[in-house]
Amino acid sequence: MTGLAAISDALAADLAGLSFSSPVAHVYNPLLYAREPHVAYLSRFGSPPKEVLFVGMNPGPWGMAQTGVPFGEVAVVTEWLGINGTVTRPAGEHPKKRVDGFACRRSEVSGRRLWGFIRERFGTPERFFARFFVANYCPLLFLTAEGGNITPDKLRRGEQEPLFAACDLALRRTVVLLRPRVVIGVGAFAEARCHEALEGFDVEVGRIIHPSPASPAANRDWAGTALRQLAELGVDF
C-alpha cells in the first residue's frame, strides 16, 4: 500500500493507543471500520500533484463517520463520487449516533453544502480532483455519554497533544506527497492546525468559512463567502 492509503494506515496505527477521558465517552475511527470506501476515495482521487488541499476538522456523525469520506454525506459519496463499500460498526457505538454506513438516511449539512458547491462549480469529480483534494485533519469522532459531539479543540490539553502530534505528522506527509501550492483550512480550527503543522513548508495556508449550520454566517451565503475567500487566496475556482 502506497501513497495516501499508507499515510492513512500509519495515522490509524498512531492513534490506536490513545485514550480519552470524560466528557469523551465514545470514539469512532472510520479509518478502521470504513476503511474500504475510505481507501477507495484516496486511491481514486488522491493522485499527486494537487494545486490546492482543503483540510476539514474531523468527521461529522452523518458524514465521514458513515462513509469514510471527508464531509461525506451518503448521497454525494454514492451518486457523485461513485464510491460505495463495506462499513462495519465502531466499537462502543452510541445508540443515538449509530453507524449504518451507506444505509444511513441522515443528511450531513456541512457535507451537502461543501460537495454541492464543488459539484456546481466543476460538474464532474474528475475536473475537481485534477487540481484539488479534500482531507480531514483529525479522523476521529468524539461523543459524550449523551451522544453530543465534542470537537478536537474541546479535548483536554494533555489528550490533545499526542492526538495533534499524530495528525500533524499525517498532514505533513500528505503535503509532501501531494505538493499543493495552497493548503486551505475549512474553518478556524483547521486553519490553525495547518499553520502549526506546516511551519517551514513552502505552502500558503489560508481559510474558508466552515459550512456548518451552527454558523450564522454560513447560513446566510456560505458558497458566496467561500468563493470570495478563495479568490482572495488567488485560487481559481
C-alpha positions in Angstrom: 0.0 0.0 0.0 1.5 3.3 -1.0 0.5 7.0 -1.2 -2.4 8.4 0.8 -3.6 5.0 1.9 -0.3 4.2 3.5 -0.3 7.6 5.3 -3.9 6.9 6.5 -2.9 3.4 7.8 0.1 4.9 9.6 -2.1 7.5 11.2 -4.7 4.9 12.3 -1.8 2.9 13.9 -0.5 6.0 15.7 -4.0 6.8 17.1 -4.7 3.2 18.3 -3.0 3.6 21.6 -4.6 6.9 22.6 -7.2 7.2 25.3 -9.6 10.0 26.2 -11.3 10.8 29.5 -14.7 12.4 30.4 -16.5 14.1 28.8 -15.4 11.8 25.9 -17.3 8.6 26.2 -17.2 7.2 22.7 -14.6 7.5 20.0 -15.2 6.4 16.4 -12.4 5.9 13.9 -13.7 5.5 10.4 -10.2 4.9 9.1 -10.7 1.4 10.6 -14.4 0.4 10.3 -15.0 2.3 7.0 -11.6 1.6 5.6 -12.9 0.1 2.3 -14.7 3.3 1.0 -12.0 5.5 2.6 -9.2 3.8 0.7 -11.4 3.9 -2.5 -11.7 7.7 -2.1 -7.9 8.1 -1.6 -7.0 5.7 -4.4 -9.4 7.1 -7.0 -9.0 10.8 -6.4 -5.7 11.3 -4.4 -3.1 11.0 -7.1 -0.4 13.7 -6.9 0.2 16.5 -7.6 -2.6 18.8 -6.4 -2.7 22.6 -6.6 -4.8 23.1 -3.5 -5.5 20.9 -0.5 -8.7 21.5 1.6 -8.4 20.4 5.2 -11.5 19.9 7.4 -11.6 19.4 11.2 -12.8 15.9 11.9 -15.7 13.6 10.9 -19.3 14.6 11.3 -21.6 11.9 12.6 -23.7 11.6 9.4 -20.8 12.2 7.0 -17.3 10.7 7.2 -18.4 8.7 10.2 -20.8 6.8 7.9 -18.8 6.7 4.6 -15.1 7.2 5.4 -15.0 10.2 3.0 -14.3 13.7 4.4 -17.6 15.7 4.6 -19.0 12.5 3.0 -22.8 12.7 3.0 -24.1 9.4 1.8 -25.9 10.7 -1.3 -22.9 12.7 -2.5 -20.5 9.9 -2.0 -22.6 7.3 -3.8 -24.2 9.4 -6.5 -21.5 11.9 -7.4 -18.2 10.4 -6.3 -19.3 6.9 -7.2 -18.0 5.3 -4.0 -19.5 2.5 -2.0 -18.2 -0.3 0.1 -18.4 -2.3 3.3 -18.7 -0.3 6.5 -18.8 -2.2 9.9 -19.7 -0.7 13.3 -17.3 1.1 15.6 -16.6 -0.4 19.0 -18.7 1.1 21.7 -21.2 2.6 19.3 -23.6 5.2 20.8 -27.3 4.3 20.2 -28.1 7.9 19.2 -25.2 8.0 16.7 -25.4 4.7 15.0 -23.2 3.9 12.1 -25.4 2.5 9.3 -22.8 3.2 6.6 -24.4 3.7 3.1 -27.8 2.8 4.5 -27.7 6.0 6.7 -30.7 8.2 6.0 -29.5 11.3 7.9 -28.1 14.3 6.0 -24.8 15.8 6.8 -25.5 19.5 6.1 -21.8 20.6 6.0 -21.0 17.9 3.5 -24.1 18.6 1.4 -23.0 22.3 1.2 -19.3 21.7 0.5 -19.7 19.0 -2.1 -22.8 20.6 -3.6 -20.7 23.8 -4.1 -17.9 21.8 -5.7 -20.3 19.9 -7.9 -22.0 23.1 -9.1 -18.6 24.7 -10.0 -16.9 21.7 -11.6 -19.6 19.3 -12.8 -17.6 16.1 -12.6 -15.4 14.8 -9.8 -12.5 14.3 -12.3 -12.5 18.1 -13.1 -12.3 19.0 -9.4 -9.8 16.4 -8.3 -7.4 17.2 -11.2 -6.4 20.2 -9.2 -7.9 19.8 -5.7 -8.2 17.3 -2.8 -10.2 17.3 0.4 -8.9 15.7 3.6 -9.7 15.9 7.3 -7.1 16.9 9.9 -8.3 14.5 12.6 -10.1 11.3 11.6 -11.7 10.7 15.0 -15.3 11.5 16.0 -15.7 12.2 19.8 -19.1 11.8 21.6 -20.3 12.4 25.1 -22.2 9.9 27.1 -25.4 11.6 25.9 -24.3 11.4 22.2 -23.3 15.0 21.9 -20.4 15.9 19.6 -17.1 17.0 21.0 -14.7 18.8 18.6 -11.0 18.2 18.9 -10.4 21.8 20.2 -12.5 21.0 23.3 -10.4 18.0 24.4 -8.3 18.1 27.5 -4.9 19.6 26.7 -3.0 16.5 27.8 -5.1 14.4 25.4 -4.8 16.9 22.6 -1.0 16.8 22.4 -0.5 13.2 21.3 -3.5 13.4 19.0 -2.3 16.6 17.3 1.2 15.2 17.0 -0.1 12.2 15.1 -2.4 14.3 12.9 0.3 16.9 12.3 2.6 14.2 11.0 0.0 12.8 8.7 -0.8 16.2 7.3 2.9 16.9 6.7 3.2 13.6 4.9 0.1 14.4 2.8 1.5 17.8 1.8 4.9 16.2 0.9 3.1 13.7 -1.3 0.5 16.0 -3.0 2.8 19.1 -3.3 0.0 21.7 -3.1 0.7 25.4 -3.6 -2.1 26.3 -1.1 -3.5 24.5 1.9 -6.9 25.8 3.0 -8.4 25.1 6.4 -12.1 24.7 6.3 -12.9 26.7 9.4 -10.6 28.4 12.0 -9.5 25.3 13.9 -8.3 23.5 10.7 -6.5 26.7 9.6 -4.7 27.0 12.9 -3.6 23.4 12.9 -2.4 23.7 9.3 -0.3 26.8 10.2 1.3 24.9 13.1 1.9 21.6 11.4 3.2 23.2 8.2 5.5 25.8 9.7 8.6 26.0 7.5 6.9 24.4 4.5 6.8 26.2 1.2 3.0 26.4 1.1 0.5 29.2 1.6 -2.0 28.5 4.3 -5.4 30.1 4.3 -9.0 29.5 5.3 -12.6 29.4 4.0 -15.7 29.6 6.2 -16.9 26.3 7.7 -20.2 25.2 6.1 -21.7 24.1 9.4 -25.3 25.1 10.0 -24.3 26.1 13.5 -22.6 29.1 11.9 -25.0 32.1 11.3 -22.6 33.4 8.6 -22.5 30.1 6.8 -26.3 30.0 6.8 -26.5 33.4 5.1 -24.5 32.7 2.0 -21.8 30.1 2.6 -21.0 29.4 -1.1 -20.7 33.1 -1.9 -18.5 33.8 1.1 -16.2 30.8 0.4 -15.9 31.8 -3.3 -14.8 35.3 -2.2 -12.3 33.9 0.2 -10.8 31.6 -2.4 -10.4 34.5 -4.8 -8.6 36.4 -2.1 -6.2 33.5 -1.8 -5.6 33.6 -5.5 -7.4 30.2 -6.1 -9.2 30.0 -9.4 -12.3 28.1 -8.5 
